[in-house]
Amino acid sequence: MKQCFFAVDLGATSGRTILGTFTPEGLELEDVNRFPNHLIETGGHFYWDIYELYRHIIEGLKTVARKKDVEITSIGIDTWGVDFVCVGKDGGFLRQPYSYRDPHTVGAPDAFFNKVARKQVYEWTGIQVMNFNSLFQLDTLRRNEDSALAAADKLLFIPDALSYMLTGEMVTEYTIASTAQLVNAKNRNLEEALLRELGLTNTNFGRFVYPGEKVGTLTKEVQRITGLGDIPVIAVAGHDTASAVASVPAVNPDFAYLSSGTWSLMGVETEGAVITDETEALNFTNEGGVDGTIRLLKNICGMWLLERCRAAWGETSYPELIAEANVSEPFRSLINPDDALFANPVDMEQAIKDYCSDCRQPIPQTRGQIVRCIFESLALRYRQVLDNLRTLSPHPIETLHVIGGGSRNDLLNQWTANAVGIPVVAGPSEATAIGNVMIQALAGGKAKDIASMRRLINQSISLETFYPKDTEAWDAAYLHFKQVTKNN
């Protein structure tokens, strides 16, 4: 009978459930089920379907229950950050959760900073200002006299809401809560002064837990539906990036990481929050990590740009698009991937063309030119953020580890190495699931510490290293990139 860990990994566009097993050769992962995560657009708002996500998790658990040679040790759930569910006094969800892509928070930070100074908020939380942070979502709902928030007894972040559906236990996991801009980065508890401004208290949140703590066990209802027993649900690093960073296969601590997916997140691990005038000015964030670490990082728009273009192109395969980009003219057109224009446009391809036109650059005409524009711009943006990170990091940066789905993109990895000027180590692509399983293994006493787990991953997973090439051309392109994007 194989002892397995059941990992639920939910991203902003898709989700999956995975079985993780430790063998003498290392860690083995097996997909159980994969499924889309669709936004629901209605009444001028964007929502997530929390019940549909729960149904897919249940289907995954039922599939595993039918396997005669598998025994689940525990279950862990990670998701994207900031979004939450309002729960009534009777324990029922009051409405499908808003998506961070909903436009109702446009301009929300400025409205909140009229009540509490921006600098004070950053000194408490160390979190970069993004209009969709939970802090601003909650303030927006309060100003709009939202009925669900008004009736809410508890607020549960997405992974905690799903673990509640499985166990009946309400918790607030530290890493996911840290994305909300509601956690004091120094004492690592919810900041009561911010809660007061929102008309909330600590009692509006579940029991505060850290990665590795037990949430509860499957309810009798879930046991009956799935055919499983009273399996424990573990609070892993509920924020998918925190789980992903836990799995960085680094043997040398002098590294930066780039978690590459719909979003790109670049940062370093630190022992404590780095909250300075410089980190505030550069809008760097201090999110909770595993093992008492802080993730000093910057959010960068990632493959969202290409995903939206692909959706309009009939889901053309990535290899085909990459091949078209590779034969297109270098550095013809560049964009700032983080420009507000690309947040959620109706037509992403047209938004890219409009940006190039506004900056008096050649307008991309072909798919290959569009894709090349996206990849080169991302690589150069990575350099810009890494340059800033070097000045902020308490240790030197000798290697960039690219993890997540984007680590499979050899062309972008090579261009990133060319742009940043240091080796890029690509892999694992399943970083989030691996980190999720690692934390369950630590909780179950199957592993000693994060460092030894990282060494195991380094030895058991195929990694590829990309070394910088064509540095003169990329240095010149970087100067052009900074010029094109300085006012955007």
C-alpha positions as CSV (number, residue, x, y, z in Angstrom):
1,M,0.0,0.0,0.0
2,K,1.5,3.3,-1.1
3,Q,1.4,6.2,1.4
4,C,0.5,9.3,-0.6
5,F,-0.1,13.0,0.0
6,F,-3.1,14.5,-1.8
7,A,-2.3,18.0,-3.1
8,V,-4.9,20.4,-4.4
9,D,-3.3,23.1,-6.5
10,L,-5.7,25.8,-7.9
11,G,-4.5,28.6,-10.2
12,A,-6.4,31.5,-11.6
13,T,-7.1,29.7,-14.9
14,S,-7.0,26.0,-14.0
15,G,-6.7,23.5,-11.2
16,R,-5.6,20.0,-10.5
17,T,-5.3,17.4,-7.8
18,I,-2.1,15.4,-7.4
19,L,-0.8,12.4,-5.5
20,G,2.7,12.8,-4.1
21,T,4.7,9.7,-3.0
22,F,8.2,9.5,-1.6
23,T,10.3,6.6,-3.0
24,P,14.0,5.7,-2.7
25,E,14.6,7.6,-5.9
26,G,12.9,10.7,-4.6
27,L,9.5,12.3,-5.1
28,E,6.9,11.0,-7.5
29,L,3.9,13.0,-8.6
30,E,0.8,11.6,-10.3
31,D,-2.1,13.8,-11.7
32,V,-5.5,12.7,-10.4
33,N,-7.7,15.2,-12.2
34,R,-7.3,18.5,-14.1
35,F,-10.0,21.1,-14.6
36,P,-10.5,24.7,-15.8
37,N,-11.2,27.5,-13.4
38,H,-13.6,29.8,-15.2
39,L,-14.5,33.4,-14.1
40,I,-18.2,34.0,-13.9
41,E,-19.2,37.4,-15.3
42,T,-22.6,38.6,-14.3
43,G,-24.2,41.9,-13.2
44,G,-21.0,43.8,-14.1
45,H,-18.9,41.7,-11.7
46,F,-16.5,38.8,-11.9
47,Y,-16.8,35.9,-9.5
48,W,-15.1,32.5,-8.8
49,D,-17.3,29.4,-8.7
50,I,-16.2,28.0,-5.3
51,Y,-18.7,25.2,-5.4
52,E,-17.4,24.0,-8.8
53,L,-13.9,24.0,-7.4
54,Y,-15.1,22.0,-4.4
55,R,-16.9,19.5,-6.8
56,H,-13.6,18.9,-8.7
57,I,-11.7,18.3,-5.4
58,I,-14.4,15.8,-4.4
59,E,-14.1,14.0,-7.7
60,G,-10.3,13.8,-7.2
61,L,-10.8,12.3,-3.8
62,K,-13.4,9.8,-5.1
63,T,-10.9,8.7,-7.8
64,V,-8.2,8.1,-5.3
65,A,-10.6,6.2,-3.0
66,R,-11.1,3.7,-5.8
67,K,-7.4,3.0,-6.0
68,K,-6.7,-0.3,-4.1
69,D,-2.9,0.3,-3.7
70,V,-3.1,3.9,-2.4
71,E,-3.6,5.3,1.1
72,I,-3.9,9.0,1.6
73,T,-1.8,10.3,4.5
74,S,-3.2,13.9,4.4
75,I,-4.7,16.6,2.2
76,G,-3.4,20.1,1.5
77,I,-4.8,23.0,-0.6
78,D,-3.1,25.9,-2.2
79,T,-4.6,28.7,-4.4
80,W,-4.0,32.2,-5.7
81,G,-4.0,35.0,-3.2
82,V,-6.2,37.9,-1.9
83,D,-9.7,36.6,-2.7
84,F,-12.1,35.5,0.1
85,V,-15.6,34.2,0.9
86,C,-18.1,35.8,3.2
87,V,-19.6,33.3,5.6
88,G,-22.8,33.8,7.5
89,K,-23.6,33.1,11.2
90,D,-25.1,29.8,10.1
91,G,-21.9,28.7,8.4
92,G,-23.2,29.1,4.9
93,F,-21.5,31.0,2.1
94,L,-23.3,34.3,1.5
95,R,-22.2,34.7,-2.2
96,Q,-19.7,33.4,-4.7
97,P,-16.4,35.2,-4.0
98,Y,-15.4,38.2,-6.1
99,S,-12.4,37.8,-8.3
100,Y,-9.4,40.0,-8.0
101,R,-9.9,40.8,-11.7
102,D,-13.2,42.6,-10.9
103,P,-13.0,46.3,-11.8
104,H,-14.8,47.5,-8.7
105,T,-11.4,48.1,-6.9
106,V,-10.1,50.5,-9.6
107,G,-8.9,53.5,-7.6
108,A,-9.6,51.8,-4.3
109,P,-6.1,52.3,-2.7
110,D,-6.4,56.1,-3.0
111,A,-9.8,56.0,-1.3
112,F,-8.4,54.0,1.6
113,F,-5.3,56.1,2.0
114,N,-7.6,59.1,2.7
115,K,-8.3,57.3,6.0
116,V,-4.9,55.7,6.7
117,A,-1.6,57.0,5.3
118,R,-0.1,54.9,2.6
119,K,3.2,54.9,4.4
120,Q,1.7,53.7,7.6
121,V,-0.1,50.8,5.8
122,Y,3.2,49.8,4.2
123,E,5.2,50.1,7.5
124,W,2.7,47.7,9.1
125,T,2.3,45.2,6.3
126,G,5.2,45.5,4.0
127,I,2.9,44.6,1.1
128,Q,3.0,46.2,-2.3
129,V,0.0,48.3,-3.2
130,M,-2.2,46.6,-5.8
131,N,-5.8,47.7,-6.1
132,F,-7.1,44.1,-5.7
133,N,-5.5,43.4,-2.3
134,S,-8.0,42.1,0.2
135,L,-7.6,45.3,2.2
136,F,-8.9,47.4,-0.7
137,Q,-11.5,44.8,-1.8
138,L,-13.0,44.9,1.8
139,D,-12.9,48.7,1.9
140,T,-14.6,48.9,-1.5
141,L,-17.4,46.4,-0.4
142,R,-17.9,48.4,2.8
143,R,-18.2,51.7,0.9
144,N,-20.6,50.1,-1.5
145,E,-22.7,48.8,1.4
146,D,-22.3,45.2,0.1
147,S,-25.0,43.0,1.6
148,A,-22.8,39.9,1.9
149,L,-20.0,41.7,3.8
150,A,-22.6,43.4,6.0
151,A,-24.1,40.0,7.0
152,A,-20.7,38.2,7.2
153,D,-19.7,36.5,10.5
154,K,-16.4,35.2,9.1
155,L,-14.1,35.8,6.1
156,L,-12.3,32.9,4.7
157,F,-9.5,33.1,2.1
158,I,-10.0,30.7,-0.8
159,P,-7.8,27.8,0.4
160,D,-9.3,28.1,3.9
161,A,-12.8,28.2,2.5
162,L,-12.2,24.9,0.6
163,S,-10.6,23.3,3.7
164,Y,-13.7,24.4,5.6
165,M,-15.9,22.7,3.1
166,L,-13.9,19.5,3.6
167,T,-13.5,19.7,7.4
168,G,-16.1,22.1,8.9
169,E,-13.2,23.9,10.6
170,M,-12.5,27.6,9.9
171,V,-8.8,28.7,9.9
172,T,-6.8,31.7,8.5
173,E,-3.5,30.4,7.2
174,Y,-0.6,32.8,7.5
175,T,0.9,32.8,4.0
176,I,-2.5,33.4,2.2
177,A,-3.5,36.0,4.8
178,S,-0.2,37.8,4.2
179,T,-1.3,38.5,0.6
180,A,-4.3,40.4,1.9
181,Q,-2.3,43.5,3.2
182,L,-3.9,42.9,6.6
183,V,-1.1,41.0,8.4
184,N,1.6,42.9,10.4
185,A,4.8,41.8,8.8
186,K,6.8,42.0,12.0
187,N,4.6,40.2,14.5
188,R,2.9,38.1,11.8
189,N,-0.6,38.6,13.2
190,L,-3.6,40.4,11.7
191,E,-3.1,44.2,12.2
192,E,-5.9,45.3,14.4
193,A,-5.7,48.9,13.5
194,L,-6.4,48.0,9.8
195,L,-9.2,45.7,10.8
196,R,-10.8,48.5,12.8
197,E,-10.8,50.8,9.7
198,L,-12.8,48.0,7.9
199,G,-15.2,47.5,10.8
200,L,-13.8,44.1,11.5
201,T,-12.1,42.3,14.4
202,N,-10.0,39.2,14.8
203,T,-13.2,37.3,15.5
204,N,-14.2,37.8,11.9
205,F,-11.5,35.4,10.9
206,G,-10.8,31.7,11.5
207,R,-8.2,30.4,13.9
208,F,-4.8,31.7,12.8
209,V,-2.5,28.8,11.7
210,Y,0.9,28.5,10.1
211,P,2.1,26.0,7.3
212,G,2.2,22.5,8.6
213,E,-0.6,22.8,11.2
214,K,-3.6,20.6,11.1
215,V,-6.9,22.2,10.1
216,G,-9.1,19.2,10.9
217,T,-10.3,15.9,9.4
218,L,-12.8,15.1,6.6
219,T,-16.4,15.5,7.8
220,K,-18.7,12.5,8.0
221,E,-20.4,13.9,4.9
222,V,-17.2,14.1,2.8
223,Q,-16.2,10.6,4.1
224,R,-19.6,9.3,2.9
225,I,-19.4,11.0,-0.5
226,T,-15.8,10.0,-1.3
227,G,-15.5,6.6,0.4
228,L,-12.5,7.8,2.4
229,G,-11.9,7.8,6.2
230,D,-11.2,10.6,8.6
231,I,-8.1,11.9,6.8
232,P,-6.4,15.0,8.1
233,V,-6.4,18.2,6.1
234,I,-3.1,20.1,6.7
235,A,-2.7,23.9,6.3
236,V,0.1,23.9,3.7
237,A,1.4,27.2,2.5
238,G,-2.0,28.2,1.3
239,H,-0.7,30.8,-1.1
240,D,0.4,29.0,-4.2
241,T,3.6,31.1,-4.6
242,A,4.6,30.3,-1.0
243,S,4.2,26.6,-1.7
244,A,6.1,27.0,-5.0
245,V,9.0,28.8,-3.4
246,A,9.3,26.1,-0.7
247,S,10.2,23.7,-3.5
248,V,13.0,25.8,-5.1
249,P,15.8,23.2,-5.6
250,A,18.6,25.5,-4.4
251,V,21.8,24.1,-2.8
252,N,23.3,27.6,-2.4
253,P,21.3,30.2,-0.5
254,D,22.4,33.1,-2.8
255,F,19.6,32.8,-5.2
256,A,16.5,34.6,-6.5
257,Y,13.4,32.8,-7.7
258,L,11.0,33.5,-10.5
259,S,7.7,31.7,-10.1
260,S,6.5,31.8,-13.6
261,G,2.8,31.2,-14.5
262,T,-0.2,33.4,-15.2
263,W,1.7,35.8,-12.9
264,S,5.4,36.0,-12.6
265,L,6.7,36.6,-9.0
266,M,10.4,37.4,-8.5
267,G,12.0,37.6,-5.2
268,V,14.4,36.3,-2.5
269,E,13.9,34.6,0.9
270,T,14.7,36.6,3.9
271,E,14.6,35.9,7.7
272,G,12.5,39.0,8.4
273,A,10.5,41.7,6.6
274,V,12.5,44.3,4.6
275,I,10.5,47.5,5.0
276,T,12.4,50.6,3.9
277,D,11.7,53.8,2.0
278,E,13.3,52.0,-1.0
279,T,11.2,48.9,-0.9
280,E,8.1,51.1,-0.5
281,A,9.1,53.3,-3.5
282,L,9.8,50.3,-5.7
283,N,6.5,48.7,-4.5
284,F,8.1,45.4,-3.3
285,T,6.2,43.1,-1.1
286,N,6.9,41.1,2.0
287,E,4.7,38.0,2.0
288,G,4.7,35.1,4.4
289,G,6.8,32.1,3.6
290,V,7.5,28.7,5.1
291,D,9.7,27.9,8.0
292,G,9.6,31.4,9.4
293,T,10.8,33.1,6.2
294,I,9.6,36.2,4.4
295,R,9.3,36.3,0.6
296,L,10.6,39.7,-0.5
297,L,9.2,39.8,-4.0
298,K,7.6,41.8,-6.8
299,N,4.5,40.8,-8.8
300,I,5.1,40.9,-12.6
301,C,2.5,40.2,-15.2
302,G,3.4,36.8,-16.6
303,M,1.9,34.4,-19.2
304,W,-1.4,36.1,-18.7
305,L,-0.5,38.2,-21.8
306,L,0.0,35.2,-24.0
307,E,-2.9,33.2,-22.4
308,R,-5.3,35.9,-23.4
309,C,-3.9,36.2,-26.9
310,R,-4.0,32.4,-27.3
311,A,-7.7,32.3,-26.3
312,A,-8.4,34.6,-29.2
313,W,-6.2,32.5,-31.6
314,G,-8.1,29.3,-31.0
315,E,-5.7,27.9,-28.4
316,T,-2.8,27.4,-30.9
317,S,-0.1,25.2,-29.3
318,Y,2.7,26.7,-27.4
319,P,5.4,25.0,-29.5
320,E,3.9,26.5,-32.7
321,L,3.8,30.0,-31.2
322,I,7.3,29.7,-29.8
323,A,8.6,28.6,-33.1
324,E,6.9,31.6,-34.8
325,A,8.4,34.0,-32.2
326,N,11.9,32.6,-32.6
327,V,12.1,33.4,-36.3
328,S,10.6,36.9,-35.9
329,E,12.8,40.1,-35.8
330,P,14.5,40.7,-32.4
331,F,13.5,43.7,-30.3
332,R,11.1,45.1,-32.9
333,S,8.5,46.2,-30.3
334,L,8.7,46.2,-26.5
335,I,6.0,46.8,-23.9
336,N,5.8,47.2,-20.1
337,P,4.0,44.0,-19.2
338,D,2.8,45.6,-16.0
339,D,1.0,48.5,-17.7
340,A,-2.6,48.9,-16.5
341,L,-3.6,48.5,-20.2
342,F,-2.9,44.8,-19.9
343,A,-4.8,44.1,-16.6
344,N,-7.9,42.7,-18.2
345,P,-8.5,44.1,-21.7
346,V,-11.3,42.9,-24.0
347,D,-8.7,42.2,-26.7
348,M,-5.1,41.6,-25.5
349,E,-3.6,41.5,-29.0
350,Q,-5.2,44.9,-29.8
351,A,-4.0,46.3,-26.4
352,I,-0.4,45.3,-27.3
353,K,-0.8,47.0,-30.7
354,D,-2.2,50.1,-29.1
355,Y,0.7,50.3,-26.6
356,C,3.3,50.0,-29.4
357,S,1.4,52.7,-31.4
358,D,1.3,55.1,-28.5
359,C,5.0,54.6,-27.9
360,R,5.8,55.2,-31.6
361,Q,7.1,51.7,-32.1
362,P,6.5,49.3,-35.0
363,I,3.1,47.7,-34.5
364,P,3.3,43.9,-34.3
365,Q,1.5,42.4,-37.3
366,T,1.9,38.7,-37.0
367,R,1.4,36.2,-34.2
368,G,5.1,35.6,-34.0
369,Q,5.8,39.3,-33.6
370,I,3.2,39.5,-30.8
371,V,4.7,36.5,-29.0
372,R,8.2,37.8,-29.4
373,C,7.2,41.2,-28.1
374,I,5.7,39.5,-25.0
375,F,8.7,37.2,-24.3
376,E,11.4,39.8,-24.9
377,S,9.5,42.4,-22.8
378,L,9.0,39.9,-19.9
379,A,12.7,39.0,-20.0
380,L,13.7,42.6,-19.9
381,R,11.2,43.4,-17.1
382,Y,12.7,40.5,-15.2
383,R,16.1,42.2,-15.5
384,Q,14.7,45.5,-14.3
385,V,13.1,43.9,-11.2
386,L,16.3,41.8,-10.5
387,D,18.4,44.9,-10.6
388,N,16.2,46.4,-8.0
389,L,16.2,43.2,-6.0
390,R,20.0,43.2,-5.9
391,T,20.0,46.5,-4.0
392,L,17.4,45.2,-1.5
393,S,18.5,41.7,-0.8
394,P,20.5,40.9,2.3
395,H,22.6,38.4,0.3
396,P,24.1,38.4,-3.2
397,I,22.2,36.8,-6.1
398,E,24.3,34.4,-8.1
399,T,21.5,32.2,-9.7
400,L,17.9,32.7,-10.8
401,H,15.7,29.7,-10.3
402,V,12.7,29.7,-12.6
403,I,9.9,27.4,-11.2
404,G,6.3,26.7,-12.3
405,G,4.8,26.2,-15.7
406,G,6.9,28.9,-17.3
407,S,10.1,26.9,-16.5
408,R,9.2,24.6,-19.5
409,N,9.5,27.5,-21.9
410,D,13.1,27.1,-23.1
411,L,13.1,30.1,-25.4
412,L,11.9,32.5,-22.6
413,N,14.4,30.9,-20.2
414,Q,17.3,31.5,-22.5
415,W,16.2,35.1,-23.2
416,T,15.8,35.6,-19.4
417,A,19.4,34.4,-18.9
418,N,20.6,36.7,-21.7
419,A,18.7,39.6,-20.1
420,V,19.7,39.1,-16.4
421,G,23.3,38.1,-17.1
422,I,23.4,35.2,-14.6
423,P,22.6,31.4,-15.0
424,V,19.0,30.5,-15.0
425,V,18.1,27.1,-13.5
426,A,14.7,25.9,-14.9
427,G,12.5,23.6,-12.9
428,P,10.6,22.1,-11.3
429,S,7.6,22.9,-13.4
430,E,5.3,21.3,-10.8
431,A,6.8,23.5,-8.1
432,T,3.6,24.4,-6.3
433,A,2.4,20.8,-6.0
434,I,5.8,19.7,-4.8
435,G,5.9,22.5,-2.2
436,N,2.4,21.5,-1.1
437,V,3.4,17.8,-0.7
438,M,6.7,18.8,1.1
439,I,4.8,20.7,3.8
440,Q,2.4,17.8,4.3
441,A,5.4,15.5,4.5
442,L,7.0,17.7,7.2
443,A,3.7,17.8,9.1
444,G,3.5,14.0,8.9
445,G,7.1,13.5,10.2
446,K,8.2,12.1,6.8
447,A,10.8,14.8,6.3
448,K,13.2,16.7,8.6
449,D,13.3,20.3,7.3
450,I,13.0,22.4,4.2
451,A,16.7,22.4,3.4
452,S,16.9,18.6,3.2
453,M,13.7,18.5,1.1
454,R,15.2,21.0,-1.3
455,R,18.3,18.8,-1.7
456,L,16.1,15.8,-2.3
457,I,14.2,17.7,-5.1
458,N,17.5,18.8,-6.6
459,Q,18.6,15.2,-6.8
460,S,15.4,13.7,-8.0
461,I,14.1,16.1,-10.6
462,S,15.6,16.9,-14.0
463,L,16.8,20.6,-14.1
464,E,18.2,22.6,-17.0
465,T,20.6,25.5,-16.7
466,F,20.6,28.3,-19.2
467,Y,23.7,30.5,-19.5
468,P,23.7,34.1,-20.7
469,K,24.4,34.7,-24.5
470,D,24.4,37.8,-26.8
471,T,24.8,40.0,-23.7
472,E,25.8,43.1,-25.8
473,A,22.6,43.0,-27.8
474,W,20.5,42.4,-24.7
475,D,22.2,45.2,-22.8
476,A,21.4,47.6,-25.7
477,A,17.8,46.3,-25.8
478,Y,17.5,46.9,-22.0
479,L,18.4,50.6,-22.5
480,H,15.7,50.8,-25.2
481,F,13.2,49.0,-22.9
482,K,13.8,51.5,-20.1
483,Q,13.3,54.4,-22.5
484,V,10.1,53.0,-24.0
485,T,8.5,52.1,-20.6
486,K,9.7,55.0,-18.4
487,N,6.4,56.9,-18.7
488,N,4.2,53.8,-18.7
